[in-house]
Amino acid sequence: MPEANLTHFNSAGAAHMVDVGDKAFTQRTAVCEGMIEMRPETLRLIMAGNHKKGDVLGIARIAGIMASKKTADLIPLCHPLPLTHVDIALEPEIEFSRVRCRTTVKTNGQTGVEMEGLTATQIALLTIYDMCKAVDRGMVIQGVRLLAKSGGKSGDWQAE
């Protein structure tokens, strides 16, 4: 494997924001996922829509979308991007007692949207935790990762 350079450090080793000004504008997409495991009764409560705080998955979806748009405010060296699409699918998986979050983020820009996708996924899952922690503090968020990205100079990439 060729040696990779960390692009967020200059030749003196100081952190800096990468200059993307000369990069071409291309359609860029990132697909991410993550899961939150919980007790079966917690998942049943979410699925029945009987949670006293309201529609857990609907609120988590909105929180993830909002977070994707705030990524540059949260991660110091990220560029603010004009997102063209954010889709967050929250699927209960009864057999594993968890909710899977799959996020797709798109932009037409000069840098990728991987961080926006990962941020949206994590915040959607954290919102589920926040809304359900009164009944299940042992929930576990795991497997947050990039599944695929497309666009840009480096082209397409897909997780194995």
matplotlib code that plots the C-alpha trace (Angstrom):
import matplotlib.pyplot as plt

x = [0.0, 1.4, 2.2, -0.6, -0.1, -2.3, -3.7, -4.8, -1.1, 1.2, 4.9, 5.7, 3.3, 0.7, -3.0, -4.6, -7.7, -7.0, -7.2, -9.8, -10.1, -8.5, -10.5, -13.3, -16.9, -18.4, -21.4, -20.3, -22.1, -21.4, -23.4, -22.9, -24.4, -24.5, -26.6, -28.0, -28.6, -31.2, -33.4, -36.2, -38.8, -37.2, -37.4, -41.0, -41.8, -40.2, -42.0, -45.4, -45.1, -46.0, -42.9, -44.0, -41.5, -43.1, -42.0, -38.5, -37.4, -39.0, -37.2, -33.9, -34.2, -34.7, -31.8, -29.5, -30.4, -29.9, -26.5, -25.3, -25.8, -23.7, -20.7, -18.3, -19.3, -18.5, -15.3, -12.7, -11.1, -14.2, -15.3, -18.9, -20.8, -24.0, -25.8, -28.2, -29.7, -29.8, -31.7, -31.7, -33.4, -33.9, -34.9, -35.8, -34.2, -36.3, -34.1, -31.0, -32.9, -31.5, -32.2, -30.0, -29.3, -28.4, -27.5, -27.0, -25.6, -25.0, -23.5, -22.1, -18.8, -15.1, -14.7, -16.5, -19.4, -18.2, -18.0, -21.5, -22.8, -20.9, -22.1, -25.7, -25.6, -24.0, -26.4, -29.5, -28.3, -27.5, -31.0, -32.5, -30.3, -31.3, -35.0, -34.9, -32.3, -34.9, -36.0, -32.7, -29.4, -27.5, -28.0, -24.9, -24.1, -21.8, -20.6, -20.7, -18.8, -18.6, -20.0, -19.4, -18.4, -18.4, -17.1, -14.0, -10.5, -10.1, -13.2, -15.5, -14.8, -16.8, -16.3, -15.5]
y = [0.0, 3.4, 5.8, 8.3, 11.9, 13.5, 16.5, 18.5, 19.2, 21.6, 21.0, 22.4, 19.9, 22.5, 21.8, 23.8, 23.8, 22.1, 24.4, 23.0, 26.1, 24.5, 21.3, 20.7, 20.8, 17.3, 15.4, 13.9, 11.3, 9.5, 6.6, 5.8, 3.5, 2.8, 1.0, 1.4, -1.8, -1.7, -4.0, -5.6, -3.8, -0.4, -1.3, -2.3, 1.0, 2.9, 0.8, 1.2, 4.9, 5.0, 6.9, 9.8, 12.1, 11.4, 9.9, 8.8, 7.8, 10.9, 13.2, 11.3, 11.7, 15.5, 15.7, 13.9, 16.1, 19.2, 17.9, 17.2, 20.9, 21.9, 19.6, 22.4, 24.0, 20.9, 19.6, 22.3, 21.7, 20.7, 23.0, 24.3, 22.6, 23.3, 20.0, 19.1, 16.0, 14.2, 11.0, 9.1, 5.7, 4.4, 0.7, -1.3, -4.8, -6.8, -10.0, -8.0, -5.6, -2.5, 0.3, 0.6, 4.1, 4.4, 8.0, 9.3, 12.8, 14.6, 17.8, 19.4, 20.7, 20.6, 18.3, 15.1, 14.7, 11.8, 13.8, 15.2, 11.6, 10.3, 13.3, 12.8, 9.1, 9.6, 12.4, 10.5, 7.6, 9.9, 11.3, 7.9, 7.4, 10.7, 10.1, 6.5, 6.8, 7.1, 3.5, 2.0, 3.5, 0.5, 1.2, 0.8, 2.8, 0.9, 0.3, 4.0, 3.9, 5.0, 2.4, 4.2, 7.5, 8.7, 11.8, 13.8, 13.2, 10.0, 8.5, 5.9, 3.9, 1.1, -0.7, -4.4]
z = [0.0, -0.9, 1.9, 2.4, 3.6, 6.2, 4.3, 7.3, 8.3, 6.4, 5.8, 9.3, 10.9, 11.9, 11.4, 8.5, 6.3, 3.0, 0.0, -2.3, -4.5, -7.6, -7.4, -9.9, -8.8, -9.1, -7.8, -4.6, -2.5, 0.8, 2.2, 5.9, 8.5, 12.2, 14.7, 18.2, 20.2, 23.0, 25.1, 23.1, 25.2, 24.3, 20.6, 21.0, 22.7, 19.8, 17.1, 18.8, 18.8, 22.5, 23.7, 25.9, 24.1, 20.7, 17.4, 18.3, 14.8, 13.2, 15.6, 15.2, 11.4, 11.6, 14.1, 11.7, 8.8, 10.9, 12.1, 8.5, 7.8, 10.9, 10.3, 9.6, 12.9, 14.8, 13.1, 13.0, 9.6, 7.6, 4.8, 4.9, 2.1, 0.3, 0.6, -2.2, -0.5, 2.9, 3.4, 6.7, 6.8, 10.4, 10.2, 13.3, 13.3, 15.7, 15.5, 16.7, 19.0, 17.3, 15.0, 11.9, 10.5, 6.8, 5.7, 2.1, 1.7, -1.6, -2.8, -6.0, -4.7, -4.4, -1.5, -0.3, 2.1, 4.1, 7.3, 6.8, 6.4, 9.5, 11.5, 10.5, 11.3, 14.7, 15.7, 14.6, 16.8, 19.7, 19.5, 19.8, 22.9, 24.3, 23.8, 25.3, 28.0, 30.7, 30.0, 28.8, 29.8, 28.5, 24.8, 22.6, 19.5, 17.2, 13.7, 12.6, 9.3, 5.7, 3.3, 0.0, -1.5, -5.1, -6.9, -6.9, -8.0, -5.9, -7.5, -6.1, -2.9, -1.3, 2.0, 1.8]

ax = plt.figure().add_subplot(projection="3d")
ax.plot(x, y, z, "-o")
ax.set_aspect("equal")
plt.show()
